[in-house]
Structures are given as C-alpha cells and as structure tokens.
Amino acid sequence: MPFLVALVLILVLIAVLMGSAFRRVGWSPWLALPMLVPGVNLAGLAIFSLYRWPLEARVRQLEAELRSLRGEG
C-alpha cells in the first residue's frame, strides 16, 4: 500500500511540473496528463523540446530591432 501511495504522489508531482512547463510556453497545463502514459511521454517530450518558446521569439525580435537601430541591416 505505501508503494501505491508513493507512486501516485510521484505521478502527481510529474504532472504538476510538466503542467508548469507547458504553461510557460503558452500551452494548456492539462496537456501534462498524457505525459503520464508510457510512449506518449516520449513523443510529447520530443515535441516540447523542439517547440519554439515565446521568449526565444521575443529575443530574436529585439535583436533585429537592435541591428536596425545600429544600421547593421
């Protein structure tokens, strides 16, 4: 029984952490639930790691603005 409780707590912790990460990239935190399914989690991790984060897009935009202010291009 303690093993089952520990397993459930670990799964909830994983879901909460993944939900937080999904929220940071602008996705629904509910998408963390399929990450608990073996196989689906690997595909989800691959998609998540290749997705362009909003912060990256903003940095590229600011770099382009800076280059135009400097007259570089």
Secondary structure, DSSP 8 states (H G I E B T S, - for coil): -HHHHHHHHHHHHHHHHHHHHHHHTT--GGGGGGGGSTTHHHHHHHHHHHS--HHHHHHHHHHHHHHHHHT--
